[in-house]
């Protein structure tokens, strides 16, 4: 049996260590620098049509009509490319929407804030308060997450539809009221009436994209997001 030369034996530990180092470096590189999954977070009040629009558009199946208390999560493969988008539909029930929003918000690349344009007048304060919370979330602002306002007109014909610009103007006015209310509450809790604790709050809706949303438009959004 032929013996391994002594000079090779002496460098063998070095070679093994080098191989281990290279493999470990490749593993770490792939972990840290791999492409992050694109995640679309769909949020809004209960009844805004989130599940009907997103679930039905992707699966082609009619969604359950009962209120969900768990998020619907599904992956969509874009037709025009190999891009994969994870869609997370957050339930809109008031008891759990904030809790689940905070659980999944760090994963979001884009947020679709869905609004029922038919009932917005009756739910305007609740809708605007939730939108204020989303727009001013520290993690979303740090990650520069894009927020899209989607208005669901449901079965209204064009003559019955209130223009999106008018709906946004109404919400813009209410956003300022929400901020004033938040400022008053924070100052009351801090016992400092001379300090405005919320000067960096975002209330300007003009920077957000506002579009009509239905199932076909949702699919277009996924393809061109």
Backbone as CSV, one residue per row, in Angstrom:
resi,resn,N_x,N_y,N_z,CA_x,CA_y,CA_z,C_x,C_y,C_z
1,UNK,0.846,-1.202,0.000,0.000,0.000,0.000,0.881,1.252,0.000
2,UNK,0.597,2.136,-0.956,1.420,3.332,-1.105,1.104,4.345,-0.010
3,UNK,2.115,4.869,0.631,1.938,5.830,1.707,1.829,7.251,1.157
4,UNK,1.056,8.076,1.874,0.909,9.481,1.497,2.177,10.218,1.882
5,UNK,2.757,10.983,0.958,3.984,11.737,1.282,3.790,12.625,2.500
6,UNK,4.861,12.774,3.251,4.797,13.540,4.490,4.447,15.002,4.244
7,UNK,4.876,15.559,3.100,4.577,16.959,2.852,3.085,17.180,2.628
8,UNK,2.412,16.165,2.012,0.963,16.271,1.831,0.233,16.114,3.160
9,UNK,0.745,15.217,3.992,0.135,15.014,5.306,0.196,16.288,6.125
10,UNK,1.276,17.013,5.997,1.456,18.221,6.804,0.489,19.337,6.407
11,UNK,0.130,19.360,5.107,-0.771,20.442,4.667,-2.232,20.006,4.635
12,UNK,-2.487,18.717,4.906,-3.860,18.212,4.844,-4.807,18.955,5.783
13,UNK,-4.419,19.203,7.055,-5.321,19.966,7.939,-5.640,21.360,7.393
14,UNK,-4.658,21.968,6.768,-4.875,23.302,6.193,-5.887,23.235,5.053
15,UNK,-5.750,22.219,4.196,-6.674,22.067,3.066,-8.095,21.822,3.564
16,UNK,-8.221,20.940,4.553,-9.550,20.643,5.111,-10.170,21.899,5.718
17,UNK,-9.363,22.651,6.454,-9.862,23.891,7.069,-10.294,24.895,6.006
18,UNK,-9.520,24.964,4.918,-9.841,25.892,3.832,-11.156,25.508,3.156
19,UNK,-11.348,24.217,2.925,-12.597,23.749,2.308,-13.792,24.073,3.204
20,UNK,-13.646,23.812,4.497,-14.729,24.109,5.442,-15.044,25.595,5.448
21,UNK,-13.994,26.420,5.417,-14.181,27.874,5.419,-14.915,28.340,4.163
22,UNK,-14.546,27.795,3.008,-15.190,28.178,1.747,-16.660,27.768,1.745
23,UNK,-16.945,26.544,2.166,-18.332,26.061,2.204,-19.170,26.900,3.154
24,UNK,-18.613,27.191,4.340,-19.341,28.005,5.313,-19.606,29.402,4.769
25,UNK,-18.625,29.962,4.065,-18.790,31.301,3.486,-19.891,31.310,2.434
26,UNK,-19.944,30.266,1.612,-20.984,30.173,0.588,-22.367,30.061,1.209
27,UNK,-22.471,29.283,2.281,-23.759,29.128,2.969,-24.216,30.456,3.556
28,UNK,-23.289,31.156,4.218,-23.622,32.452,4.818,-23.996,33.464,3.741
29,UNK,-23.262,33.456,2.642,-23.545,34.399,1.545,-24.940,34.155,0.976
30,UNK,-25.279,32.902,0.738,-26.602,32.591,0.174,-27.716,32.946,1.149
31,UNK,-27.431,32.814,2.443,-28.455,33.126,3.447,-28.714,34.621,3.517
32,UNK,-27.649,35.414,3.541,-27.805,36.856,3.742,-28.108,37.611,2.463
33,UNK,-27.659,37.129,1.334,-27.773,37.891,0.099,-28.741,37.272,-0.910
34,UNK,-29.450,36.230,-0.515,-30.447,35.684,-1.424,-31.595,36.684,-1.584
35,UNK,-32.294,36.574,-2.661,-33.392,37.498,-2.944,-34.514,37.305,-1.932
36,UNK,-34.895,38.393,-1.284,-35.962,38.313,-0.307,-37.305,38.122,-1.009
37,UNK,-38.191,37.302,-0.461,-39.498,37.111,-1.099,-40.301,38.403,-1.093
38,UNK,-40.967,38.683,-2.207,-41.805,39.881,-2.311,-43.133,39.563,-1.641
39,UNK,-43.518,40.392,-0.686,-44.728,40.126,0.091,-45.692,41.293,0.002
40,UNK,-46.914,40.983,-0.418,-47.995,41.970,-0.471,-48.928,41.717,0.697
41,UNK,-49.044,42.699,1.576,-49.931,42.609,2.728,-51.238,43.314,2.381
42,UNK,-52.352,42.587,2.453,-53.665,43.154,2.145,-54.393,43.411,3.456
43,UNK,-54.674,44.682,3.748,-55.309,45.050,5.011,-56.541,45.906,4.742
44,UNK,-57.365,46.047,5.771,-58.581,46.838,5.663,-59.601,46.343,6.669
45,UNK,-60.734,47.023,6.738,-61.771,46.630,7.679,-62.487,45.378,7.200
46,UNK,-63.158,44.719,8.121,-63.976,43.567,7.776,-65.086,44.005,6.824
47,UNK,-65.276,43.249,5.747,-66.306,43.586,4.777,-65.823,44.443,3.627
48,UNK,-64.540,44.781,3.626,-64.015,45.632,2.552,-63.771,44.853,1.265
49,UNK,-63.839,43.526,1.348,-63.678,42.704,0.156,-62.283,42.156,-0.044
50,UNK,-61.453,42.178,0.993,-60.066,41.725,0.865,-59.978,40.280,0.379
51,UNK,-60.646,39.392,1.104,-60.560,37.975,0.779,-61.238,37.671,-0.549
52,UNK,-62.364,38.303,-0.803,-63.091,38.062,-2.055,-62.241,38.455,-3.250
53,UNK,-61.591,39.585,-3.152,-60.787,40.069,-4.275,-59.495,39.271,-4.418
54,UNK,-58.749,39.114,-3.335,-57.435,38.473,-3.432,-57.537,36.962,-3.593
55,UNK,-58.319,36.308,-2.743,-58.435,34.849,-2.772,-59.081,34.382,-4.066
56,UNK,-60.205,35.007,-4.431,-60.916,34.592,-5.639,-60.099,34.862,-6.891
57,UNK,-59.333,35.941,-6.875,-58.523,36.284,-8.045,-57.414,35.261,-8.267
58,UNK,-56.794,34.810,-7.198,-55.648,33.905,-7.323,-56.079,32.454,-7.488
59,UNK,-57.024,31.997,-6.666,-57.405,30.584,-6.671,-58.533,30.270,-7.646
60,UNK,-59.239,31.297,-8.113,-60.399,31.127,-8.997,-61.569,30.443,-8.294
61,UNK,-61.467,30.310,-6.988,-62.540,29.702,-6.205,-63.240,30.766,-5.377
62,UNK,-64.560,30.625,-5.162,-65.265,31.590,-4.309,-64.833,31.431,-2.864
63,UNK,-64.511,32.525,-2.181,-64.069,32.438,-0.784,-65.241,32.183,0.153
64,UNK,-64.927,31.762,1.357,-65.962,31.599,2.376,-66.511,32.968,2.754
65,UNK,-67.809,33.013,3.027,-68.450,34.287,3.335,-68.393,34.631,4.814
66,UNK,-67.983,33.681,5.661,-67.904,33.963,7.090,-66.627,34.736,7.380
67,UNK,-66.660,35.523,8.456,-65.493,36.313,8.837,-64.353,35.410,9.288
68,UNK,-63.176,35.634,8.726,-62.014,34.826,9.075,-61.262,35.457,10.239
69,UNK,-60.698,34.611,11.099,-59.909,35.098,12.226,-58.440,34.702,12.090
70,UNK,-58.094,34.131,10.950,-56.701,33.790,10.657,-56.363,34.341,9.277
71,UNK,-55.116,34.727,9.053,-54.750,35.280,7.743,-54.769,34.213,6.652
72,UNK,-55.135,34.623,5.451,-55.018,33.759,4.280,-53.669,34.051,3.628
73,UNK,-52.860,33.024,3.457,-51.524,33.194,2.893,-51.384,32.297,1.667
74,UNK,-50.999,32.880,0.559,-50.802,32.091,-0.653,-49.731,32.740,-1.511
75,UNK,-49.084,31.911,-2.323,-48.010,32.369,-3.203,-48.510,32.422,-4.643
76,UNK,-48.170,33.514,-5.306,-48.587,33.707,-6.695,-47.356,33.815,-7.580
77,UNK,-47.345,33.020,-8.642,-46.252,33.062,-9.611,-46.688,33.929,-10.788
78,UNK,-45.973,35.030,-10.997,-46.328,35.962,-12.070,-46.247,35.272,-13.429
79,UNK,-47.211,35.585,-14.295,-47.268,34.959,-15.610,-46.180,35.483,-16.533
80,UNK,-45.871,36.765,-16.415,-44.915,37.376,-17.329,-43.466,37.220,-16.922
81,UNK,-43.221,36.643,-15.760,-41.848,36.471,-15.281,-41.815,35.320,-14.286
82,UNK,-40.633,35.068,-13.747,-40.490,34.005,-12.754,-40.673,34.532,-11.335
83,UNK,-41.074,35.778,-11.226,-41.215,36.403,-9.917,-42.343,35.760,-9.123
84,UNK,-42.086,35.508,-7.855,-43.088,34.934,-6.962,-43.469,35.964,-5.904
85,UNK,-44.753,36.109,-5.687,-45.254,37.084,-4.720,-46.065,36.365,-3.654
86,UNK,-45.724,36.603,-2.421,-46.514,36.059,-1.312,-47.576,37.074,-0.926
87,UNK,-48.815,36.639,-0.918,-49.944,37.499,-0.566,-50.463,37.082,0.803
88,UNK,-50.527,38.045,1.720,-51.039,37.780,3.069,-52.260,38.658,3.290
89,UNK,-53.410,38.020,3.404,-54.683,38.710,3.614,-54.975,38.737,5.114
90,UNK,-54.859,39.927,5.707,-55.065,40.087,7.151,-56.555,40.268,7.447
91,UNK,-57.140,39.443,8.325,-58.555,39.619,8.683,-58.823,41.023,9.206
92,UNK,-60.004,41.554,8.881,-60.311,42.934,9.236,-61.152,43.108,10.476
93,UNK,-61.446,42.005,11.180,-62.251,42.130,12.392,-61.514,42.976,13.420
94,UNK,-62.237,43.894,14.052,-61.611,44.871,14.939,-60.861,44.242,16.106
95,UNK,-61.234,43.043,16.512,-60.599,42.410,17.667,-59.206,41.880,17.346
96,UNK,-58.928,41.616,16.084,-57.664,40.947,15.757,-56.848,41.639,14.671
97,UNK,-57.412,42.618,13.952,-56.682,43.161,12.803,-55.367,43.828,13.208
98,UNK,-55.360,44.576,14.325,-54.121,45.236,14.751,-53.078,44.213,15.193
99,UNK,-53.532,43.193,15.917,-52.614,42.161,16.399,-51.934,41.439,15.234
100,UNK,-52.723,41.030,14.234,-52.156,40.310,13.098,-51.356,41.236,12.185
101,UNK,-51.785,42.489,12.092,-51.019,43.457,11.309,-49.615,43.604,11.880
102,UNK,-49.503,43.744,13.191,-48.190,43.890,13.827,-47.358,42.609,13.702
103,UNK,-48.016,41.472,13.613,-47.299,40.199,13.498,-46.636,40.050,12.131
104,UNK,-47.309,40.525,11.080,-46.829,40.275,9.718,-46.245,41.508,9.029
105,UNK,-46.322,42.663,9.640,-45.923,43.896,8.957,-44.456,43.914,8.551
106,UNK,-43.596,43.284,9.335,-42.161,43.306,9.026,-41.837,42.541,7.746
107,UNK,-42.763,41.699,7.281,-42.551,40.930,6.063,-42.961,41.707,4.820
108,UNK,-43.695,42.802,5.002,-44.326,43.491,3.877,-43.329,44.227,2.997
109,UNK,-43.498,44.077,1.694,-42.800,44.898,0.719,-43.727,46.009,0.239
110,UNK,-44.992,45.643,0.050,-46.041,46.590,-0.334,-47.289,46.278,0.470
111,UNK,-48.053,47.322,0.803,-49.322,47.137,1.504,-50.453,47.654,0.629
112,UNK,-51.453,46.802,0.429,-52.684,47.223,-0.235,-53.723,47.467,0.852
113,UNK,-54.062,48.738,1.061,-55.065,49.104,2.062,-56.401,49.182,1.330
114,UNK,-57.230,48.154,1.519,-58.484,48.057,0.773,-59.613,48.757,1.522
115,UNK,-60.394,49.537,0.772,-61.466,50.351,1.352,-62.771,50.068,0.622
116,UNK,-63.822,49.834,1.382,-65.155,49.669,0.800,-65.694,51.050,0.452
117,UNK,-65.683,51.389,-0.836,-66.115,52.717,-1.263,-67.604,52.933,-1.046
118,UNK,-68.362,51.843,-0.948,-69.816,51.950,-0.781,-70.171,52.387,0.634
119,UNK,-69.453,51.875,1.630,-69.773,52.160,3.033,-68.770,53.110,3.688
120,UNK,-67.910,53.730,2.886,-66.867,54.589,3.461,-67.459,55.721,4.289
121,UNK,-68.567,56.281,3.852,-69.173,57.395,4.574,-69.551,56.983,5.987
122,UNK,-70.081,55.775,6.144,-70.496,55.292,7.465,-69.302,54.848,8.316
123,UNK,-68.232,54.406,7.678,-67.082,53.868,8.415,-65.839,54.747,8.296
124,UNK,-66.024,55.975,7.876,-64.879,56.836,7.550,-63.921,57.024,8.724
125,UNK,-64.444,57.219,9.925,-63.565,57.459,11.076,-62.728,56.226,11.406
126,UNK,-63.367,55.045,11.370,-62.642,53.809,11.671,-61.603,53.509,10.604
127,UNK,-61.998,53.692,9.335,-61.069,53.454,8.230,-59.863,54.385,8.331
128,UNK,-60.132,55.667,8.565,-59.060,56.655,8.617,-58.134,56.419,9.806
129,UNK,-58.694,56.029,10.937,-57.865,55.757,12.120,-56.916,54.588,11.865
130,UNK,-57.428,53.545,11.211,-56.581,52.393,10.898,-55.516,52.769,9.873
131,UNK,-55.892,53.573,8.883,-54.925,54.024,7.882,-53.832,54.873,8.529
132,UNK,-54.215,55.718,9.467,-53.245,56.542,10.202,-52.246,55.644,10.926
133,UNK,-52.751,54.585,11.542,-51.889,53.633,12.247,-50.898,52.977,11.285
134,UNK,-51.385,52.575,10.124,-50.524,51.912,9.141,-49.469,52.874,8.598
135,UNK,-49.891,54.073,8.222,-48.970,55.044,7.622,-47.871,55.483,8.581
136,UNK,-48.165,55.465,9.870,-47.205,55.966,10.852,-46.523,54.859,11.650
137,UNK,-46.636,53.643,11.168,-45.948,52.542,11.831,-44.438,52.681,11.625
138,UNK,-43.683,52.574,12.697,-42.231,52.805,12.637,-41.513,51.806,11.743
139,UNK,-41.912,50.551,11.822,-41.244,49.526,11.019,-41.504,49.745,9.534
140,UNK,-42.747,50.065,9.185,-43.073,50.303,7.779,-42.337,51.525,7.245
141,UNK,-42.241,52.554,8.068,-41.529,53.760,7.633,-40.032,53.484,7.484
142,UNK,-39.481,52.718,8.398,-38.060,52.377,8.328,-37.758,51.552,7.083
143,UNK,-38.646,50.608,6.762,-38.448,49.733,5.606,-38.924,50.359,4.296
144,UNK,-39.476,51.574,4.388,-39.971,52.298,3.208,-40.959,51.452,2.405
145,UNK,-41.918,50.896,3.115,-42.933,50.045,2.488,-43.927,50.905,1.708
146,UNK,-44.182,50.522,0.485,-45.135,51.251,-0.351,-46.560,50.932,0.091
147,UNK,-47.403,51.965,0.187,-48.801,51.789,0.578,-49.693,52.220,-0.577
148,UNK,-50.601,51.333,-0.975,-51.545,51.609,-2.056,-52.957,51.611,-1.487
149,UNK,-53.726,52.645,-1.807,-55.134,52.697,-1.413,-55.965,52.071,-2.524
150,UNK,-56.690,51.014,-2.191,-57.545,50.356,-3.171,-59.006,50.537,-2.801
151,UNK,-59.781,51.148,-3.684,-61.200,51.410,-3.418,-62.057,50.369,-4.137
152,UNK,-62.817,49.618,-3.352,-63.667,48.558,-3.875,-65.095,49.083,-4.022
153,UNK,-65.527,49.274,-5.270,-66.881,49.778,-5.529,-67.910,48.659,-5.607
154,UNK,-67.450,47.431,-5.513,-68.326,46.263,-5.549,-69.178,46.272,-6.813
155,UNK,-70.513,46.263,-6.663,-71.385,46.129,-7.839,-71.956,47.455,-8.328
156,UNK,-71.415,48.569,-7.886,-71.933,49.862,-8.325,-71.597,50.092,-9.800
157,UNK,-72.556,50.681,-10.533,-72.241,51.058,-11.909,-71.519,52.402,-11.893
158,UNK,-70.994,52.790,-13.042,-70.160,53.990,-13.117,-70.889,55.250,-12.670
159,UNK,-72.190,55.338,-12.920,-72.953,56.532,-12.559,-73.090,56.681,-11.045
160,UNK,-73.011,55.572,-10.326,-73.176,55.597,-8.867,-71.849,55.780,-8.127
161,UNK,-70.759,55.631,-8.824,-69.453,55.676,-8.171,-69.039,57.104,-7.828
162,UNK,-68.663,57.305,-6.567,-68.074,58.578,-6.157,-66.621,58.578,-6.627
163,UNK,-66.171,59.633,-7.306,-64.787,59.669,-7.794,-63.775,59.437,-6.676
164,UNK,-62.727,58.714,-7.001,-61.697,58.402,-6.010,-61.090,59.666,-5.419
165,UNK,-60.893,60.683,-6.236,-60.314,61.941,-5.734,-61.165,62.540,-4.622
166,UNK,-62.487,62.451,-4.761,-63.384,62.982,-3.727,-63.303,62.152,-2.451
167,UNK,-63.193,60.837,-2.604,-63.072,59.972,-1.430,-61.766,60.245,-0.686
168,UNK,-60.699,60.445,-1.429,-59.398,60.729,-0.810,-59.430,62.071,-0.085
169,UNK,-60.104,63.063,-0.670,-60.210,64.377,-0.024,-60.935,64.264,1.315
170,UNK,-61.997,63.459,1.346,-62.724,63.251,2.600,-61.826,62.601,3.644
171,UNK,-61.094,61.577,3.226,-60.198,60.889,4.148,-59.055,61.794,4.593
172,UNK,-58.594,62.664,3.692,-57.518,63.590,4.044,-57.946,64.519,5.175
173,UNK,-59.169,65.031,5.084,-59.697,65.906,6.134,-59.763,65.154,7.461
174,UNK,-60.219,63.904,7.407,-60.345,63.117,8.632,-58.978,62.735,9.201
175,UNK,-57.982,62.592,8.341,-56.633,62.274,8.823,-56.106,63.375,9.731
176,UNK,-56.375,64.615,9.373,-55.943,65.736,10.213,-56.669,65.714,11.561
177,UNK,-57.943,65.330,11.550,-58.693,65.239,12.804,-58.145,64.121,13.687
178,UNK,-57.788,63.009,13.059,-57.216,61.897,13.820,-55.901,62.324,14.465
179,UNK,-55.073,63.037,13.716,-53.795,63.504,14.261,-54.010,64.446,15.441
180,UNK,-54.963,65.369,15.318,-55.249,66.284,16.422,-55.700,65.516,17.656
181,UNK,-56.533,64.511,17.426,-57.006,63.696,18.541,-55.852,62.943,19.199
182,UNK,-54.948,62.395,18.382,-53.789,61.683,18.918,-52.870,62.631,19.676
183,UNK,-52.669,63.823,19.142,-51.825,64.812,19.818,-52.390,65.176,21.184
184,UNK,-53.695,65.407,21.235,-54.345,65.786,22.492,-54.231,64.670,23.519
185,UNK,-54.412,63.434,23.054,-54.340,62.288,23.967,-52.927,62.132,24.531
186,UNK,-51.922,62.218,23.650,-50.536,62.034,24.092,-50.111,63.140,25.048
187,UNK,-50.498,64.385,24.746,-50.131,65.498,25.621,-50.828,65.399,26.966
188,UNK,-52.069,64.907,26.957,-52.792,64.737,28.218,-52.133,63.667,29.078
189,UNK,-51.671,62.601,28.430,-51.026,61.522,29.173,-49.653,61.940,29.692
190,UNK,-48.984,62.840,28.971,-47.640,63.262,29.376,-47.655,64.476,30.296
191,UNK,-48.844,65.077,30.487,-48.996,66.262,31.336,-48.112,67.416,30.881
192,UNK,-47.917,67.515,29.575,-47.071,68.581,29.027,-47.818,69.232,27.872
193,UNK,-48.530,70.307,28.148,-49.371,70.948,27.138,-48.556,71.790,26.170
194,UNK,-47.283,72.040,26.497,-46.451,72.877,25.631,-45.694,72.070,24.577
195,UNK,-45.736,70.769,24.690,-44.964,69.927,23.785,-45.875,69.218,22.800
196,UNK,-45.551,69.306,21.523,-46.276,68.558,20.501,-45.497,67.278,20.217
197,UNK,-45.984,66.123,20.684,-45.198,64.897,20.605,-45.299,64.179,19.268
198,UNK,-46.084,64.703,18.341,-46.370,63.955,17.122,-46.072,64.772,15.876
199,UNK,-45.003,65.552,15.913,-44.725,66.478,14.818,-44.331,65.769,13.531
200,UNK,-43.809,64.547,13.620,-43.363,63.848,12.416,-44.412,62.887,11.873
201,UNK,-45.629,62.937,12.386,-46.687,62.040,11.921,-47.025,62.318,10.460
202,UNK,-47.255,61.246,9.711,-47.605,61.356,8.295,-49.121,61.387,8.149
203,UNK,-49.631,62.428,7.506,-51.075,62.540,7.267,-51.397,62.861,5.814
204,UNK,-50.394,63.141,5.020,-50.613,63.549,3.631,-50.871,62.326,2.751
205,UNK,-52.078,62.244,2.192,-52.446,61.106,1.357,-52.056,61.296,-0.107
206,UNK,-51.620,62.491,-0.458,-51.302,62.764,-1.861,-50.115,61.943,-2.358
207,UNK,-49.291,61.465,-1.420,-48.119,60.682,-1.813,-48.459,59.217,-2.075
208,UNK,-49.692,58.808,-1.736,-50.100,57.419,-1.910,-50.799,57.216,-3.247
209,UNK,-50.575,56.060,-3.833,-51.291,55.696,-5.049,-52.698,55.260,-4.663
210,UNK,-53.716,55.832,-5.300,-55.113,55.504,-5.011,-55.768,55.003,-6.288
211,UNK,-56.261,53.767,-6.263,-56.814,53.155,-7.465,-58.094,52.389,-7.146
212,UNK,-58.908,52.191,-8.168,-60.075,51.321,-8.023,-59.592,49.882,-7.996
213,UNK,-60.230,49.054,-7.169,-59.748,47.693,-7.012,-60.893,46.688,-7.139
214,UNK,-60.683,45.708,-7.993,-61.555,44.545,-8.088,-60.659,43.356,-8.404
215,UNK,-61.252,42.205,-8.723,-60.434,41.004,-8.918,-59.473,41.128,-10.106
216,UNK,-59.975,41.651,-11.216,-59.109,41.773,-12.393,-57.997,42.796,-12.158
217,UNK,-58.336,43.891,-11.482,-57.320,44.913,-11.193,-56.315,44.403,-10.163
218,UNK,-56.759,43.514,-9.284,-55.841,42.917,-8.320,-54.806,42.054,-9.037
219,UNK,-55.255,41.301,-10.046,-54.327,40.482,-10.814,-53.338,41.357,-11.582
220,UNK,-53.832,42.471,-12.116,-52.935,43.412,-12.801,-51.888,43.960,-11.835
221,UNK,-52.325,44.231,-10.601,-51.402,44.742,-9.587,-50.297,43.732,-9.309
222,UNK,-50.662,42.460,-9.188,-49.663,41.422,-8.923,-48.666,41.297,-10.073
223,UNK,-49.142,41.454,-11.291,-48.270,41.293,-12.457,-47.319,42.473,-12.640
224,UNK,-47.709,43.643,-12.154,-46.913,44.844,-12.424,-46.390,45.515,-11.154
225,UNK,-46.504,44.841,-10.044,-46.124,45.441,-8.763,-44.607,45.634,-8.685
